Amino acid sequence: MKQFPVHAPPAGWRPAFPRCCAALLSALACTGVPAEEALSPILVTGEADESQAPWFDSDPDSPSTVYRVGREGIELFGGKGGSNPYSMISRLPAVQVHGTDAWGLVNQQGGNKGLRVRGEMATHGANGTVEGMPLNGPGPGPGYLFLLDAENIAGVSLAQGPVAPDRFSLYDSSGQLDTRILWPKAEAGGMVSLGVGEEDFRRRFVRLDTGQLASDTALFVSASKTGADKWRGSGQSPKRRDTFAMGLTQGLGALDMKFFAAHNEMSADNYKGLSYEQSKDQSLYDEIDYDESPTGKGAAALANWQGYNRQAFKTTAAFAEFDYALGADTHLVFKPFYSKEDGEYLYASGNVVRKWRIDQKTYGAIAELHTRLAGTGLTFGYGWVSSEPPAPATRWKDYTPNAAGGLTFSRWSMLADVDHRHDLHNLFAVAERDFGALNVKAGVRYVRDVLPSIKYYDPAGVGDLSYEDALDRSRGEVASRSVDSSTIEEWAPYLALRYRLSPLIELRASAGRNLGTPAFDSFHSPVVSGVSKQQLWSDSEMEVADGIDLAVRFNFARGYLEPLLFYTRYRNKGVSLYDPEYKASYTQNIADARRFGLVLAGGWEALPGLNLFGNLSWIRAEFEDDLQASANTTLETEGEQLPDVPRRMATLGAAWTHGRFTLSPVLHYMGRRYANVEHTQTMAAYSVTNLDLAYRVPVSRGRLQANLAVINLFDKRYIGFNNANETNNGSSFFPGAPRTLMAKLAYEF
């Protein structure tokens, strides 16, 4: 099994810890090792790709902070549900991934899907890409998170701190997460697997590869089917998650082509969030959820039925990559992409049940020119992404529930039409060169963000019609609630240095500017007297994060140690403010903030067959000033830690390999967090331990692997996910899943 070296050591020098990590994760992996390969892996130095990355390490080719998780690491770090790239990076340094279930399959409604990087919340769709392409814009739906099966993923990488301009995403103030496809294999074969677990978890997966044909064509097709019951309350999450995917590669002389397409259909019952008071009573964690049948006499009680709180989506995506070699050192890359998301959320909103309809398309293209000039690598590129709201919402219908489980139409609470789509243009240039032991990478990108133009229509008197008919029957546009397109422009420079002081010591430093999401939800927030929607819209700005990373890497004969310091200053930081004077909450890009901390990662081969690994993080993220919510309202936020950001986090693990068995416990610690700016609502620190046991054996014409996993081994009760924001009107709190068992059997041939 090939592993990329973290550094280029002297000939013959082979650190023991990476060898043992390779042995551990070879035993854990379900795919990626040919049947005829010996069970004892060797370390081969050479050029790496995502599929060959070790289970976790910093990227040896990057002078800035980039972490990689390979296929073996996906098995160790990833959610057991077989999807969701967020779950695959959950144990990386300075990363929080808060899940609602044991499988990582719950799609939380809204833009917060539970990922924070160095304390910064990742707006869904803003920082994630597949093969460098953003398949969906910022939005509340599932997007690409549940579109890819883990068996079709070669690896994921997460850039933290200053992000290089050639790592394209819509916004990157919370890092940049890229997922790489496991393209068709050179040899014909396939994989089938079956996973089962508590709460009636079941997952089936199959993949077939044609191998490389005489025409230099290779193809794979795959399909999966997943379902599970909710661990609290009634219902299923997901009721179903059915995915089909195919990938094609084709060589035509100087032109290499790749094509990928996937389609996912999912439906699920929602989990109910707890109030702050309820979250402090652990005895309620198993009890509070939506009702199994309609009960109660009032509309609010009836709206608490599970049947009124659910979701369903269909997601389709396709993209291609054309790589044409213009010469030995020059090639041109063109990558078009398209995705469509169609579905809805149904959820209780006070005395009504709201239907949030989502029907959006995202498309665009990226063009890059790679060349070398006088020993310097040069990359020039342009990316364009066009997405359609929601972000913000455009279609809300309200219904009145009844005891029979039916819904009576009440009104359109949001009826809007997109007059101009959201377009983002990204132009960049990067140069990289080695000066002996010093590697220098520098670049700049220019971003032009054209916010959408949205017309709000007066829905008074409009009945339960289709969206198009409702627009025709409305009383016309409401100019005071409509917004015209607004353009934001920013420059983002970047500089990174890597110096190999010796074969065992490496220094890294990077500085640059990252950009964050504008405040889209100001469009559908409540009307505030004296503040027009156009004023809020025109005042929207991208978050600007200027940061620096300093790191050193020490390699030892039996391990490594990597400390890192970071510092970031923010302006135009988007905050959701609750104004008690107007009793309204709305988002503005008005805050100044700073973030700094220490990250320590390392690994050690304590004994032959026993490896220890982990990372520790200390983070300080605070507002620099009080927030002026309105002319008469000031929120005292200066120096306060941002909500949902712990001061301390840690991941500690061990792996013991004996023969064909590997036993791996991993403990994750989360420090105390606050749910509001005033720090009157706290979420207690907690630690969760997961245990994995793997057994792998070669069989006729392939390889068989069995896995047994215990999630939350000690049945810890804790609050995992919460929708915290910079307000004083509270949050919703979601308990983490209790102890859960699952088993998986996979056959690769």
KAQUICOR-V357625 format. One record per backbone hydrogen bond with DSSP energy under -0.5 kcal/mol. CO is the residue of the C=O (numbers start at 0). NH is the residue of the N-H. Records with the same first field share a line. If there is no record, write none. Layout:
# KAQUICOR-V357625
CO: NH, NH
This chain:
# KAQUICOR-V357625
6: 8
9: 12
11: 13
14: 18
15: 19
16: 20
17: 21
18: 22
19: 23
20: 24
21: 25
22: 26
23: 27
24: 28
33: 36
38: 40
41: 43
42: 44
48: 51
49: 52
51: 3
53: 69
56: 67
58: 61
63: 65
64: 159
65: 58
66: 157
67: 56
68: 155
69: 73
70: 74
71: 75
72: 76, 77
73: 77
78: 81
81: 149
83: 86, 87
84: 87, 88
85: 88
86: 89
88: 91
91: 94
93: 117
95: 115
96: 98
101: 79
102: 80
105: 107
110: 112, 123
113: 97, 115
114: 121
115: 95, 117
116: 119
118: 120
119: 116
120: 122
121: 112
122: 125, 126
123: 138
125: 170
126: 176
128: 178
129: 132
132: 129, 134
139: 109
141: 144
143: 146, 147
144: 83
148: 151
149: 152
151: 153, 181
154: 179
155: 68
156: 177
157: 66
158: 175
163: 166
165: 167
171: 174
175: 158, 177
176: 128
177: 156
178: 130
179: 153, 154
180: 182
185: 211
188: 208
189: 748
190: 206
191: 746
192: 204
193: 744
194: 202
195: 742
196: 200
197: 200
198: 228
200: 196
201: 226
202: 194
203: 224
204: 192
205: 222
206: 190
207: 220
208: 188
210: 212
212: 215
215: 250
216: 212
217: 248
218: 209
219: 246
220: 207
221: 244
222: 205
223: 242
224: 203
225: 240
226: 201
227: 236
234: 229
235: 238, 268
237: 227, 236
239: 266
240: 225
241: 264
242: 223
243: 262
244: 221
245: 260
246: 219
247: 258
248: 217
249: 256
251: 254
253: 255, 324
254: 251
255: 322
256: 249
257: 320
258: 247
259: 318
260: 245
261: 316
262: 243
263: 314
264: 241
265: 312
266: 238, 239
267: 310
273: 732
274: 278
275: 279
276: 279
277: 280
279: 281
280: 283
281: 284
283: 286, 287
285: 232
286: 288
289: 233
290: 305
297: 301
298: 302
300: 303
301: 304
303: 290
304: 307
305: 308
308: 269
309: 345
310: 267
311: 343
312: 265
313: 341
314: 263
315: 339
316: 261
317: 337
318: 259
320: 257, 322
321: 323, 333
322: 255, 324
323: 325, 331
329: 325, 326
330: 369
331: 323
332: 367
333: 321
334: 365
335: 319
336: 363
337: 317
338: 361
339: 315
340: 359
341: 313
342: 357
343: 311
344: 355
345: 309
346: 353
348: 351
351: 348, 353
352: 398
353: 346, 355
354: 356, 396
355: 344
357: 342
359: 340
360: 387
361: 338
362: 385
363: 336
364: 383
365: 334
366: 381
367: 332
368: 379
369: 330
370: 377
372: 375
375: 372
376: 431
377: 370
378: 429
379: 368
380: 427
381: 366
382: 425
383: 364
384: 423
385: 362
386: 421
393: 415
394: 356
395: 412, 413
396: 354
397: 409, 410
398: 352, 400
399: 407
401: 404
405: 401
406: 408
407: 399
410: 397, 412
413: 395
414: 456
416: 418, 454
419: 452
420: 422
421: 386
422: 449
423: 384
424: 447
425: 382
426: 445
427: 380
428: 443
429: 378
430: 441
431: 376
432: 439
434: 437
436: 438, 499
437: 434
438: 497
439: 432
440: 495
441: 430
442: 493
443: 428
444: 491
445: 426
446: 448, 489
447: 424, 449
448: 450, 487
449: 422
451: 453
452: 418, 419
453: 455, 482
454: 416
455: 477
456: 458
457: 474
458: 461
462: 464
465: 469
466: 470
467: 471
468: 472
469: 473
470: 473
475: 457
476: 478
477: 480, 481
478: 481
479: 532
482: 453
485: 450
487: 448
489: 446
491: 444
492: 512
493: 442
494: 510
495: 440
496: 508
497: 438
498: 500, 506
501: 504
503: 554
504: 500, 501
505: 552
506: 498
507: 550
508: 496
509: 548
510: 494
511: 546
513: 544
514: 171, 172
515: 542
517: 519
518: 521
519: 522
520: 524
527: 530
530: 527
531: 535
532: 536
533: 537
534: 538
536: 539
542: 515, 544
543: 545, 570
544: 513, 546
545: 568
546: 511
547: 566
548: 509
549: 564
550: 507
551: 562
552: 505, 554
553: 560
555: 558
556: 15
557: 604
558: 555
559: 602
560: 553
561: 600
562: 551
563: 598
564: 549
565: 596
566: 547
567: 594
568: 545
569: 592
570: 543
572: 589, 590
574: 576, 587
576: 578, 585
577: 579
578: 582, 583
583: 578
584: 525
585: 576
587: 574, 589
590: 572
591: 623, 624
592: 569
593: 621
594: 567
595: 619
596: 565
597: 617
598: 563
599: 615
600: 561
601: 613
602: 559
603: 605, 611
606: 609
608: 610, 656
609: 605, 606
610: 654
611: 603
612: 652
613: 601
614: 650
615: 599
616: 648
617: 597
619: 595
620: 641
621: 593
622: 638
626: 628, 634
629: 632
632: 628, 629
633: 635
634: 626, 636
636: 622, 639
639: 622
641: 644
643: 645
646: 618
647: 670
648: 616
649: 668
650: 614
651: 666
652: 612
654: 610, 656
655: 662
657: 660
659: 695
660: 657
661: 693
662: 655
663: 691
664: 653
665: 689
666: 651
667: 687
668: 649
669: 685
671: 646
672: 682
673: 643
674: 724
675: 678
679: 681
680: 674, 675
682: 672
685: 669
687: 667
688: 712
689: 665
690: 709
691: 663
692: 707
693: 661
694: 705
696: 703
698: 701
701: 698
702: 747
703: 696
704: 745
705: 694
706: 743
707: 692
708: 710, 741
709: 690
710: 739
711: 714
715: 717
717: 719, 735
720: 733
721: 723
724: 726
726: 676
731: 722
732: 273
733: 719, 720
739: 710
740: 197
741: 708
742: 195
743: 706
744: 193
745: 704
746: 191
747: 702
